[in-house]
């Protein structure tokens, strides 16, 4: 089992910045990806960014150039630096870890942290 603890959400004005952090603990091995998803009210959960194998990063088109995801393999953490925030970025953000071992993939989720972008 992998436990995820998130921090860093909150209220910010449009154009502002926030930094989310996620720390993983437990059976940390064979981690394929660490990243972030978000879910706005009435919408499906969507990928924001993920770091694969510690060096390849994928971003949603809507956040490219504004958000940066980074992973520290030694500390088992993943962060999301969010700049130039827009009201449409308002959502609950979830840390996500995919672990692949023995041909099986296990997906873990954090509890979610609220990000609200509003003036």
N, C-alpha and C positions, 0 to 999 in steps of 0.2 A: 504494500500500500504506500501511496505517496500522499502527503498532506501539503496543502498549499495555503499560505497566508498572504493576503494582499494588503496593501496600504497605499495611501496617497490620493484618494479621491477627494472631491469637494466641489465647491461652487467657485466659478471663475467667470470673469467678464469676457465677452467676445474679443478675440485677439490675444488673450492671455495664454499662460502656460501652466501645465500641471505635469507632475512626474508620478507614475504609478510603479510600485515595486511588488514583486512576488517572490517569496522564499519557499523553496521546496525542502521537505524533510521526509524521513522514512526510508523506504527501499529505493534509494536513488541509484539506479543503474540502467544502462541501455536506454538512456533518454534519447528519443528521436527528435522531438521538437519541444520547445517551450515558447509560449506566446500569449496573445491576448485576443479575446473575442468581446463583442459588445451586443447588447440587446436593448433597443429602445422600446417604449410602450407601444404595443400593437404590432410590433415587427418581429421577424425571426432573428435569432442570434446569428451574427455574422463575424467573419474573420476580420480582425484589425491588422495584426502583424504576428509573424511567427519566425523564430530563429531555428533553422534545421541543422542538426548535427553541430551546432555551435558556430557556424560560419556563414551559412546561406540564409538570407532573410527575405520573406515575402510580405508584401503590404497590400492592403486594399487600395484600389485606385483613388478612393475618396480621401485617403490620408497621406498619399505619397508626397514627399517634399515637406510635410508638416510634422509627421510623427517619426520617431526613431526607436526601434526596439534593439535591446542589447542583452546579451546573456553572459553571465559569469559562471563558467563551468566549475571553477574551484569552490565557489560559494553557493552553487545551485540556486542562483537567482536570475530573474529576468525583469528588466525594467522597460517602461514605455515612456519616453519623453514626448510630450504632446505640446506643440507650439501652434501659434496662430489658430487657436480653438474657435470653432464656429458653433452656433446654437444647435445645428444638426449633429454635432458630436455628443450631444446629451444622451446618456444611456447608462446602464449598469455594465461595467467592464469586468470581465471574468478572466482570470489567469487559467491557462490550459497547458497541460503537460501530456505528451504522448510517449509511452514507454513501449519499446518493442523488444520482446525476449522470447526465445523458443518459438518463433514464428507467429506469435500472438501479440496483438496491439492492445494496450490498456490506456484508456483516456481518463485523466483526472481533471477536476474543475475546482477552482477556488470558490469562496462564498459570494464573491462579487463586491464591487465597490462603486458607489454612485458618482458619476461625473455630470455636473450640471453647468452648462454654459449659458449664461443669461445676464442681461444688464439690469 
